[in-house]
Amino acid sequence: MLLLALDTSAAATVALLRDDVVVGRFGSADTRSHAEVLAPAVQRILADAGVAGPDLDGIVAGVGPGPFTGLRAGLVTARTLGFVWDVPLLGVLSLDALAFDAVAGRAVPAGGGFLVGTDARRGEVYWAAYRAPADGSRLPELLDGPHVGAAATLPQGMPLAGRAASLYPDDLDGLPALATSDPDAVPLARVARCRLLAGEPLRDTAPLYLRESDARVPGPRKRATA
């Protein structure tokens, strides 16, 4: 199974996986250049691997939650490539990638609950609650969310994975930090592959913004004689 994955819910990341093996990966920490770096990264990764777009079995897109502009850049790119190459689009919750990594790294005991949180800016976080599988499978179970809110409002008593753990240490005091990374395209593709192999449904690529964009349509101009 050959999957190309893109996620721009935080950093911009691209990955090409053949089955469970990473063939190529790109990552940029700049959260302001998603639209500029994605297409060249995809082109370079496929060229280095000797893969043509129509050879892909699917394009995996992180659907968020994330800020409006960055998230939209990744989803538009994924949809455009899927249309041009006639390749299926597969949507995956971006927080699922962090949850998958926490389970794969055995940071959470089998059957244990934990939180995943990323930066939503304005002093807020995007977060969701998960349970690590107890049956030896790789996919954590989504228990609650995703939500957006102040860091101090996160449920207490469970460890936290994701960048939110390092951004608001005073508000999250008492929550053990599992990792402090952003969602990545590699575990995103692995989540999609596991679900496909298990016959589980995947999301569509509708974006999860969870709050309205800061952009506003200008109102009518005031008349100078008013």
C-alpha positions in Angstrom: 0.0 0.0 0.0 1.5 3.3 -1.1 0.2 6.3 0.7 1.1 10.0 0.5 0.2 12.0 3.7 0.0 15.7 4.3 -0.7 17.6 7.5 -0.8 21.3 8.0 -2.7 21.6 11.3 0.4 23.0 12.9 3.7 22.5 11.1 3.7 21.5 7.4 4.6 17.9 7.0 4.6 15.5 4.0 5.4 11.7 4.0 5.4 8.9 1.6 4.9 5.4 3.0 5.1 2.0 1.3 3.2 -0.3 3.7 4.7 0.6 7.0 8.0 1.9 5.7 8.8 5.6 5.4 10.1 6.2 1.8 10.4 10.0 2.2 9.5 12.8 4.6 9.4 16.6 4.7 8.8 18.8 7.6 8.9 22.6 8.2 8.5 24.4 11.5 7.4 27.6 9.7 3.7 27.9 10.3 3.4 30.8 7.7 4.6 29.1 4.5 2.4 26.0 4.2 1.1 26.9 0.7 4.6 27.7 -0.6 6.4 24.5 0.6 3.8 21.8 0.2 3.8 21.3 -3.6 7.6 21.4 -4.0 7.9 18.9 -1.1 5.5 16.5 -2.6 7.2 16.7 -6.0 10.6 16.1 -4.6 9.6 13.2 -2.4 7.8 11.4 -5.3 10.7 12.1 -7.7 13.3 10.8 -5.2 11.2 7.6 -4.8 10.6 7.2 -8.5 6.8 7.3 -7.9 4.2 8.9 -10.1 1.1 10.5 -8.6 -1.3 8.0 -10.2 0.6 5.1 -8.7 -0.5 6.1 -5.2 -3.2 4.0 -3.4 -4.4 7.1 -1.5 -3.7 10.6 -0.3 -4.1 11.0 3.4 -5.0 14.5 4.7 -4.9 15.7 8.2 -8.3 17.4 8.7 -7.4 19.3 11.9 -8.4 20.8 14.2 -6.1 23.6 13.3 -6.0 27.3 12.4 -8.0 28.3 9.3 -5.3 29.4 6.9 -2.7 26.7 7.6 -5.2 23.8 7.6 -6.9 25.0 4.4 -3.6 25.0 2.6 -3.0 21.3 3.3 -6.5 20.3 2.4 -6.7 22.2 -0.8 -3.3 20.7 -1.9 -4.5 17.2 -1.0 -7.8 17.6 -2.8 -6.2 19.1 -5.9 -3.7 16.2 -6.2 -6.3 13.6 -5.6 -8.5 15.1 -8.4 -5.6 15.5 -10.9 -4.2 12.0 -10.2 -7.6 10.3 -9.7 -6.5 9.0 -6.3 -8.8 8.4 -3.3 -8.7 11.0 -0.5 -8.5 9.8 3.0 -9.2 12.1 6.0 -7.7 11.5 9.4 -8.0 13.6 12.5 -4.7 15.3 13.1 -4.8 14.6 16.8 -5.0 10.9 16.0 -1.4 11.1 14.7 -0.2 12.2 18.1 -2.3 9.6 19.9 -0.9 6.9 17.6 2.7 7.9 18.4 2.0 7.9 22.1 0.6 4.3 21.9 3.3 3.1 19.5 6.0 4.5 21.8 4.4 2.7 24.8 4.1 6.0 26.7 0.7 4.9 27.8 -0.1 1.6 29.5 -2.6 -0.7 27.7 -6.1 0.4 28.4 -4.9 3.7 29.9 -6.5 7.0 29.2 -4.6 10.1 28.0 -5.1 13.5 26.4 -3.7 15.0 23.2 -3.4 18.7 22.9 -2.0 21.1 20.3 -1.6 24.9 20.1 -4.8 26.8 19.1 -3.3 30.2 19.9 -5.0 32.9 21.9 -4.0 30.9 25.1 -6.2 28.0 23.9 -5.6 24.4 22.9 -7.2 21.9 20.6 -7.6 18.7 22.5 -9.2 15.2 22.6 -9.2 12.3 25.1 -8.1 8.8 24.0 -7.7 5.3 25.5 -4.8 3.1 24.6 -5.8 -0.3 23.1 -5.8 -3.2 25.5 -6.0 -5.9 22.8 -2.6 -5.4 21.3 -3.8 -3.3 18.4 -2.1 -0.1 17.3 -5.1 2.3 17.1 -6.1 4.3 20.2 -9.8 4.8 20.8 -11.1 8.4 20.7 -13.2 9.0 23.8 -14.0 12.6 23.7 -13.4 15.5 21.3 -11.9 17.2 19.5 -12.5 20.4 21.5 -11.0 23.9 21.6 -10.7 25.8 24.9 -8.4 27.4 27.5 -5.6 25.1 28.6 -6.7 25.4 32.2 -10.0 23.7 31.3 -8.5 20.4 30.2 -9.6 17.3 32.2 -7.3 16.5 35.1 -5.8 13.2 36.0 -4.6 12.0 32.6 -1.2 12.4 30.9 -0.9 14.8 27.9 0.8 14.3 24.6 1.4 17.2 22.1 2.9 20.7 22.0 0.2 22.0 24.4 2.1 20.3 27.2 5.1 22.7 26.8 3.2 25.8 25.9 1.1 26.3 29.0 3.0 24.6 31.9 1.3 26.8 34.6 -2.2 26.0 33.4 -1.4 22.3 32.9 0.4 21.8 36.1 -0.2 18.3 37.3 -0.7 16.7 33.9 2.3 14.5 33.1 3.7 15.3 29.7 4.2 12.3 27.3 5.6 14.3 24.3 5.7 17.9 23.1 5.5 17.5 19.3 3.1 18.6 16.6 1.0 16.2 14.4 3.2 14.5 11.8 2.4 13.0 8.4 4.1 9.7 9.1 1.9 8.5 11.9 -1.1 10.1 10.1 -0.4 7.7 7.2 0.0 4.8 9.6 -3.4 5.5 11.2 -5.0 5.5 7.7 -3.3 2.3 6.8 -4.3 0.5 10.0 -7.9 1.6 9.5 -8.0 0.5 5.8 -6.5 -2.9 6.7 -9.1 -3.3 9.5 -11.9 -2.3 7.2 -12.8 0.7 9.4 -14.2 3.9 7.8 -12.1 7.0 7.4 -13.2 10.6 7.5 -13.9 12.8 4.6 -11.6 15.8 4.1 -14.0 18.4 5.6 -11.8 20.7 7.8 -12.3 20.8 11.5 -11.7 24.5 12.4 -13.7 24.4 15.7 -14.0 28.2 15.7 -14.6 30.9 13.1 -11.8 32.5 11.1 -10.5 35.8 12.2 -11.1 37.2 8.8 -14.3 39.2 8.4 -16.1 40.5 5.3 -15.9 44.3 5.3 -19.2 46.1 5.9 -20.6 48.7 3.5 -18.7 52.0 3.3 -20.1 54.9 5.1 -21.3 57.8 3.1 -19.2 60.9 3.5 -22.4 63.0 3.8 -24.0 60.7 6.4 
